[in-house]
Amino acid sequence: MTAPRREPWKWYALLLVPFVATLWVPFYNRVEPTLGGVPFFYWYLFLWILLVAALCALVYFAVGEGRGA
């Protein structure tokens, strides 16, 4: 018996979150609050680099492509 088929589009939809979060410039186009002297604009975008890497890994393993699943 085979495993039930997952619907990968739901997982892939999670990849839209970084686009919305980084393309909506008026949300993060400001200096305050600072984090260690770094303006919000910079650390917000840098944080998204880390979050996107984790999100891509999550989607990759959840969908199961590349492992013969």
VOLUMTOR-822301 format. One record per residue: x, y negated, z negated of N, C-alpha, C, O in turn; residue in one letter; residue number from 1. Coordinates in steps of 0.05 Angstrom, whole numbers, plus 5000, padded with zeros to 4 digits. Example, Ala and Ser with C-alpha at 12.3 -4.5 7.8 and 13.67 -1.06 7.14 Angstrom:
<nodes>
node n_east: 5264, n_north: 5114, n_up: 4844, ca_east: 5246, ca_north: 5090, ca_up: 4844, c_east: 5264, c_north: 5066, c_up: 4844, o_east: 5285, o_north: 5066, o_up: 4831, res: a, n: 1;
node n_east: 5257, n_north: 5045, n_up: 4858, ca_east: 5273, ca_north: 5021, ca_up: 4857, c_east: 5258, c_north: 4999, c_up: 4843, o_east: 5268, o_north: 4977, o_up: 4839, res: s, n: 2;
</nodes>
This chain:
<nodes>
node n_east: 5017, n_north: 5024, n_up: 5000, ca_east: 5000, ca_north: 5000, ca_up: 5000, c_east: 5018, c_north: 4975, c_up: 5000, o_east: 5038, o_north: 4974, o_up: 4986, res: m, n: 1;
node n_east: 5011, n_north: 4956, n_up: 5016, ca_east: 5027, ca_north: 4931, ca_up: 5018, c_east: 5017, c_north: 4910, c_up: 4998, o_east: 4994, o_north: 4911, o_up: 4990, res: t, n: 2;
node n_east: 5035, n_north: 4893, n_up: 4992, ca_east: 5028, ca_north: 4871, ca_up: 4973, c_east: 5009, c_north: 4851, c_up: 4987, o_east: 5011, o_north: 4848, o_up: 5012, res: a, n: 3;
node n_east: 4992, n_north: 4838, n_up: 4973, ca_east: 4974, ca_north: 4819, ca_up: 4985, c_east: 4990, c_north: 4796, c_up: 4997, o_east: 5011, o_north: 4787, o_up: 4986, res: p, n: 4;
node n_east: 4981, n_north: 4786, n_up: 5020, ca_east: 4996, ca_north: 4765, ca_up: 5034, c_east: 4992, c_north: 4738, c_up: 5019, o_east: 4970, o_north: 4730, o_up: 5013, res: r, n: 5;
node n_east: 5014, n_north: 4725, n_up: 5015, ca_east: 5014, ca_north: 4699, ca_up: 5002, c_east: 5008, c_north: 4678, c_up: 5024, o_east: 5014, o_north: 4682, o_up: 5047, res: r, n: 6;
node n_east: 4996, n_north: 4656, n_up: 5015, ca_east: 4991, ca_north: 4634, ca_up: 5034, c_east: 5013, c_north: 4614, c_up: 5030, o_east: 5012, o_north: 4598, o_up: 5012, res: e, n: 7;
node n_east: 5034, n_north: 4615, n_up: 5048, ca_east: 5057, ca_north: 4597, ca_up: 5044, c_east: 5051, c_north: 4568, c_up: 5048, o_east: 5066, o_north: 4551, o_up: 5038, res: p, n: 8;
node n_east: 5030, n_north: 4561, n_up: 5062, ca_east: 5025, ca_north: 4532, ca_up: 5067, c_east: 5020, c_north: 4517, c_up: 5040, o_east: 5026, o_north: 4494, o_up: 5039, res: w, n: 9;
node n_east: 5010, n_north: 4531, n_up: 5020, ca_east: 5005, ca_north: 4518, ca_up: 4995, c_east: 5032, c_north: 4511, c_up: 4982, o_east: 5035, o_north: 4489, o_up: 4970, res: k, n: 10;
node n_east: 5052, n_north: 4528, n_up: 4985, ca_east: 5078, ca_north: 4522, ca_up: 4974, c_east: 5092, c_north: 4501, c_up: 4990, o_east: 5105, o_north: 4483, o_up: 4979, res: w, n: 11;
node n_east: 5089, n_north: 4502, n_up: 5017, ca_east: 5101, ca_north: 4482, ca_up: 5034, c_east: 5089, c_north: 4455, c_up: 5030, o_east: 5102, o_north: 4434, o_up: 5034, res: y, n: 12;
node n_east: 5064, n_north: 4453, n_up: 5021, ca_east: 5051, ca_north: 4428, ca_up: 5015, c_east: 5066, c_north: 4413, c_up: 4993, o_east: 5065, o_north: 4388, o_up: 4991, res: a, n: 13;
node n_east: 5079, n_north: 4428, n_up: 4975, ca_east: 5094, ca_north: 4416, ca_up: 4953, c_east: 5117, c_north: 4399, c_up: 4964, o_east: 5126, o_north: 4380, o_up: 4951, res: l, n: 14;
node n_east: 5126, n_north: 4405, n_up: 4988, ca_east: 5148, ca_north: 4390, ca_up: 4999, c_east: 5140, c_north: 4363, c_up: 5009, o_east: 5157, o_north: 4346, o_up: 5016, res: l, n: 15;
node n_east: 5114, n_north: 4357, n_up: 5009, ca_east: 5105, ca_north: 4331, ca_up: 5016, c_east: 5108, c_north: 4311, c_up: 4994, o_east: 5109, o_north: 4286, o_up: 4998, res: l, n: 16;
node n_east: 5110, n_north: 4321, n_up: 4969, ca_east: 5112, ca_north: 4303, ca_up: 4946, c_east: 5136, c_north: 4285, c_up: 4948, o_east: 5133, o_north: 4261, o_up: 4943, res: v, n: 17;
node n_east: 5160, n_north: 4295, n_up: 4954, ca_east: 5183, ca_north: 4277, ca_up: 4956, c_east: 5180, c_north: 4255, c_up: 4977, o_east: 5190, o_north: 4233, o_up: 4974, res: p, n: 18;
node n_east: 5167, n_north: 4262, n_up: 4999, ca_east: 5163, ca_north: 4242, ca_up: 5020, c_east: 5146, c_north: 4219, c_up: 5010, o_east: 5152, o_north: 4196, o_up: 5015, res: f, n: 19;
node n_east: 5124, n_north: 4226, n_up: 4997, ca_east: 5107, ca_north: 4205, ca_up: 4986, c_east: 5121, c_north: 4189, c_up: 4965, o_east: 5119, o_north: 4164, o_up: 4964, res: v, n: 20;
node n_east: 5136, n_north: 4202, n_up: 4948, ca_east: 5149, ca_north: 4189, ca_up: 4926, c_east: 5172, c_north: 4170, c_up: 4935, o_east: 5178, o_north: 4150, o_up: 4922, res: a, n: 21;
node n_east: 5185, n_north: 4177, n_up: 4957, ca_east: 5208, ca_north: 4161, ca_up: 4966, c_east: 5201, c_north: 4141, c_up: 4988, o_east: 5215, o_north: 4122, o_up: 4993, res: t, n: 22;
node n_east: 5179, n_north: 4147, n_up: 5003, ca_east: 5172, ca_north: 4129, ca_up: 5025, c_east: 5154, c_north: 4106, c_up: 5016, o_east: 5149, o_north: 4087, o_up: 5030, res: l, n: 23;
node n_east: 5143, n_north: 4108, n_up: 4992, ca_east: 5126, ca_north: 4087, ca_up: 4981, c_east: 5144, c_north: 4067, c_up: 4966, o_east: 5145, o_north: 4067, o_up: 4941, res: w, n: 24;
node n_east: 5157, n_north: 4050, n_up: 4981, ca_east: 5178, ca_north: 4033, ca_up: 4971, c_east: 5168, c_north: 4013, c_up: 4949, o_east: 5183, o_north: 4009, o_up: 4930, res: v, n: 25;
node n_east: 5145, n_north: 4001, n_up: 4952, ca_east: 5137, ca_north: 3982, ca_up: 4931, c_east: 5136, c_north: 3994, c_up: 4903, o_east: 5136, o_north: 3980, o_up: 4883, res: p, n: 26;
node n_east: 5134, n_north: 4020, n_up: 4901, ca_east: 5133, ca_north: 4033, ca_up: 4875, c_east: 5159, c_north: 4031, c_up: 4860, o_east: 5160, o_north: 4027, o_up: 4836, res: f, n: 27;
node n_east: 5182, n_north: 4033, n_up: 4874, ca_east: 5208, ca_north: 4033, ca_up: 4861, c_east: 5226, c_north: 4010, c_up: 4869, o_east: 5250, o_north: 4011, o_up: 4862, res: y, n: 28;
node n_east: 5216, n_north: 3991, n_up: 4883, ca_east: 5232, ca_north: 3968, ca_up: 4891, c_east: 5233, c_north: 3947, c_up: 4869, o_east: 5220, o_north: 3926, o_up: 4870, res: n, n: 29;
node n_east: 5249, n_north: 3953, n_up: 4848, ca_east: 5253, ca_north: 3935, ca_up: 4826, c_east: 5279, c_north: 3942, c_up: 4811, o_east: 5291, o_north: 3963, o_up: 4817, res: r, n: 30;
node n_east: 5287, n_north: 3925, n_up: 4793, ca_east: 5312, ca_north: 3929, ca_up: 4779, c_east: 5307, c_north: 3942, c_up: 4752, o_east: 5322, o_north: 3960, o_up: 4744, res: v, n: 31;
node n_east: 5287, n_north: 3934, n_up: 4738, ca_east: 5281, ca_north: 3944, ca_up: 4711, c_east: 5263, c_north: 3968, c_up: 4713, o_east: 5245, o_north: 3968, o_up: 4731, res: e, n: 32;
node n_east: 5265, n_north: 3988, n_up: 4697, ca_east: 5283, ca_north: 3992, ca_up: 4675, c_east: 5310, c_north: 4002, c_up: 4685, o_east: 5311, o_north: 4016, o_up: 4705, res: p, n: 33;
node n_east: 5331, n_north: 3995, n_up: 4671, ca_east: 5358, ca_north: 4005, ca_up: 4678, c_east: 5364, c_north: 4030, c_up: 4662, o_east: 5353, o_north: 4034, o_up: 4640, res: t, n: 34;
node n_east: 5381, n_north: 4047, n_up: 4672, ca_east: 5390, ca_north: 4071, ca_up: 4658, c_east: 5420, c_north: 4071, c_up: 4658, o_east: 5433, o_north: 4077, o_up: 4678, res: l, n: 35;
node n_east: 5432, n_north: 4065, n_up: 4635, ca_east: 5461, ca_north: 4063, ca_up: 4633, c_east: 5472, c_north: 4040, c_up: 4650, o_east: 5495, o_north: 4042, o_up: 4660, res: g, n: 36;
node n_east: 5457, n_north: 4019, n_up: 4654, ca_east: 5466, ca_north: 3996, ca_up: 4670, c_east: 5460, c_north: 3999, c_up: 4700, o_east: 5465, o_north: 3981, o_up: 4715, res: g, n: 37;
node n_east: 5449, n_north: 4022, n_up: 4708, ca_east: 5442, ca_north: 4027, ca_up: 4736, c_east: 5413, c_north: 4018, c_up: 4741, o_east: 5395, o_north: 4027, o_up: 4726, res: v, n: 38;
node n_east: 5408, n_north: 4002, n_up: 4761, ca_east: 5380, ca_north: 3993, ca_up: 4766, c_east: 5362, c_north: 4016, c_up: 4773, o_east: 5370, o_north: 4037, o_up: 4783, res: p, n: 39;
node n_east: 5336, n_north: 4012, n_up: 4767, ca_east: 5316, ca_north: 4033, ca_up: 4772, c_east: 5316, c_north: 4043, c_up: 4801, o_east: 5313, o_north: 4067, o_up: 4805, res: f, n: 40;
node n_east: 5320, n_north: 4025, n_up: 4820, ca_east: 5319, ca_north: 4032, ca_up: 4848, c_east: 5339, c_north: 4055, c_up: 4854, o_east: 5332, o_north: 4074, o_up: 4868, res: f, n: 41;
node n_east: 5363, n_north: 4053, n_up: 4843, ca_east: 5384, ca_north: 4072, ca_up: 4848, c_east: 5379, c_north: 4099, c_up: 4833, o_east: 5381, o_north: 4120, o_up: 4846, res: y, n: 42;
node n_east: 5374, n_north: 4097, n_up: 4807, ca_east: 5371, ca_north: 4123, ca_up: 4793, c_east: 5346, c_north: 4137, c_up: 4800, o_east: 5344, o_north: 4162, o_up: 4797, res: w, n: 43;
node n_east: 5325, n_north: 4123, n_up: 4808, ca_east: 5300, ca_north: 4136, ca_up: 4817, c_east: 5305, c_north: 4153, c_up: 4842, o_east: 5297, o_north: 4176, o_up: 4843, res: y, n: 44;
node n_east: 5319, n_north: 4141, n_up: 4862, ca_east: 5325, ca_north: 4156, ca_up: 4886, c_east: 5345, c_north: 4179, c_up: 4881, o_east: 5342, o_north: 4200, o_up: 4892, res: l, n: 45;
node n_east: 5365, n_north: 4174, n_up: 4864, ca_east: 5383, ca_north: 4196, ca_up: 4857, c_east: 5369, c_north: 4219, c_up: 4843, o_east: 5375, o_north: 4242, o_up: 4847, res: f, n: 46;
node n_east: 5351, n_north: 4212, n_up: 4825, ca_east: 5335, ca_north: 4233, ca_up: 4812, c_east: 5320, c_north: 4250, c_up: 4832, o_east: 5318, o_north: 4274, o_up: 4828, res: l, n: 47;
node n_east: 5309, n_north: 4237, n_up: 4852, ca_east: 5295, ca_north: 4252, ca_up: 4873, c_east: 5313, c_north: 4271, c_up: 4888, o_east: 5303, o_north: 4292, o_up: 4898, res: w, n: 48;
node n_east: 5338, n_north: 4265, n_up: 4891, ca_east: 5356, ca_north: 4283, ca_up: 4904, c_east: 5358, c_north: 4309, c_up: 4889, o_east: 5356, o_north: 4331, o_up: 4900, res: i, n: 49;
node n_east: 5360, n_north: 4307, n_up: 4863, ca_east: 5361, ca_north: 4331, ca_up: 4846, c_east: 5334, c_north: 4346, c_up: 4846, o_east: 5333, o_north: 4371, o_up: 4847, res: l, n: 50;
node n_east: 5312, n_north: 4331, n_up: 4844, ca_east: 5286, ca_north: 4343, ca_up: 4844, c_east: 5279, c_north: 4357, c_up: 4870, o_east: 5267, o_north: 4379, o_up: 4870, res: l, n: 51;
node n_east: 5287, n_north: 4346, n_up: 4892, ca_east: 5282, ca_north: 4358, ca_up: 4919, c_east: 5298, c_north: 4384, c_up: 4921, o_east: 5288, o_north: 4404, o_up: 4932, res: v, n: 52;
node n_east: 5322, n_north: 4385, n_up: 4911, ca_east: 5338, ca_north: 4409, ca_up: 4912, c_east: 5324, c_north: 4431, c_up: 4896, o_east: 5322, o_north: 4454, o_up: 4905, res: a, n: 53;
node n_east: 5315, n_north: 4425, n_up: 4872, ca_east: 5300, ca_north: 4444, ca_up: 4856, c_east: 5274, c_north: 4452, c_up: 4869, o_east: 5266, o_north: 4476, o_up: 4868, res: a, n: 54;
node n_east: 5260, n_north: 4434, n_up: 4880, ca_east: 5234, ca_north: 4439, ca_up: 4893, c_east: 5238, c_north: 4457, c_up: 4918, o_east: 5222, o_north: 4475, o_up: 4922, res: l, n: 55;
node n_east: 5259, n_north: 4452, n_up: 4934, ca_east: 5264, ca_north: 4469, ca_up: 4957, c_east: 5271, c_north: 4497, c_up: 4948, o_east: 5262, o_north: 4517, o_up: 4961, res: c, n: 56;
node n_east: 5286, n_north: 4500, n_up: 4927, ca_east: 5292, ca_north: 4527, ca_up: 4917, c_east: 5267, c_north: 4541, c_up: 4907, o_east: 5263, o_north: 4565, o_up: 4912, res: a, n: 57;
node n_east: 5250, n_north: 4527, n_up: 4893, ca_east: 5225, ca_north: 4538, ca_up: 4884, c_east: 5208, c_north: 4548, c_up: 4907, o_east: 5197, o_north: 4570, o_up: 4906, res: l, n: 58;
node n_east: 5205, n_north: 4532, n_up: 4927, ca_east: 5188, ca_north: 4539, ca_up: 4950, c_east: 5201, c_north: 4563, c_up: 4965, o_east: 5187, o_north: 4581, o_up: 4973, res: v, n: 59;
node n_east: 5227, n_north: 4563, n_up: 4968, ca_east: 5241, ca_north: 4584, ca_up: 4982, c_east: 5236, c_north: 4611, c_up: 4968, o_east: 5229, o_north: 4631, o_up: 4981, res: y, n: 60;
node n_east: 5240, n_north: 4612, n_up: 4942, ca_east: 5237, ca_north: 4637, ca_up: 4927, c_east: 5207, c_north: 4645, c_up: 4924, o_east: 5201, o_north: 4668, o_up: 4922, res: f, n: 61;
node n_east: 5189, n_north: 4625, n_up: 4923, ca_east: 5161, ca_north: 4632, ca_up: 4920, c_east: 5150, c_north: 4644, c_up: 4946, o_east: 5133, o_north: 4662, o_up: 4945, res: a, n: 62;
node n_east: 5159, n_north: 4634, n_up: 4968, ca_east: 5149, ca_north: 4644, ca_up: 4994, c_east: 5162, c_north: 4671, c_up: 5000, o_east: 5149, o_north: 4688, o_up: 5012, res: v, n: 63;
node n_east: 5187, n_north: 4674, n_up: 4992, ca_east: 5200, ca_north: 4700, ca_up: 4995, c_east: 5212, c_north: 4704, c_up: 5022, o_east: 5218, o_north: 4727, o_up: 5030, res: g, n: 64;
node n_east: 5216, n_north: 4683, n_up: 5038, ca_east: 5228, ca_north: 4687, ca_up: 5064, c_east: 5258, c_north: 4691, c_up: 5061, o_east: 5271, o_north: 4680, o_up: 5043, res: e, n: 65;
node n_east: 5270, n_north: 4706, n_up: 5079, ca_east: 5299, ca_north: 4710, ca_up: 5079, c_east: 5308, c_north: 4734, c_up: 5062, o_east: 5331, o_north: 4740, o_up: 5062, res: g, n: 66;
node n_east: 5289, n_north: 4746, n_up: 5048, ca_east: 5297, ca_north: 4769, ca_up: 5031, c_east: 5283, c_north: 4794, c_up: 5041, o_east: 5283, o_north: 4815, o_up: 5027, res: r, n: 67;
node n_east: 5271, n_north: 4793, n_up: 5064, ca_east: 5258, ca_north: 4817, ca_up: 5075, c_east: 5231, c_north: 4821, c_up: 5062, o_east: 5219, o_north: 4843, o_up: 5064, res: g, n: 68;
node n_east: 5220, n_north: 4801, n_up: 5049, ca_east: 5194, ca_north: 4804, ca_up: 5036, c_east: 5171, c_north: 4802, c_up: 5055, o_east: 5148, o_north: 4804, o_up: 5047, res: a, n: 69;
</nodes>
